[in-house]
Amino acid sequence: MAKLKSGRHTQALKSQRQDKKRHLRNVAVKTKIRTIAKKVETAVVQGKPEEAKKIFLQAMKELDKAASKNIIPKKRASRKKSRLAKKINSLKAKK
């Protein structure tokens, strides 16, 4: 394995670059999940069950995708989906 002038191996530098890319990608996905969850909650607060349900389906898709790629743990995704569904169902029960 070749060494650079700084004394660090090239593979270490490459893995550092890869970690940075993965980190940015993971942060973007987590931000997207949080945003969609907030949209569902605001739709519930505003009393719009149809809109909340539509956004909830998007949220489920994003959570499942993130869990399958190990960006978030599977149980966390399940818990988040369950809590969002509970909020939507409570809205339907009120009416």
Buried (B, 14 or more C-beta within 10 A) or exposed (E): EEEEEEEEEEEEEEEEEEEEEEEEEBEEBBEBBEEBBEBBBEBBEEEBBEBBBEBBEEBBEBBBBBBEEEBBEEEEBEEBBEEBBEBBEEBEEEE
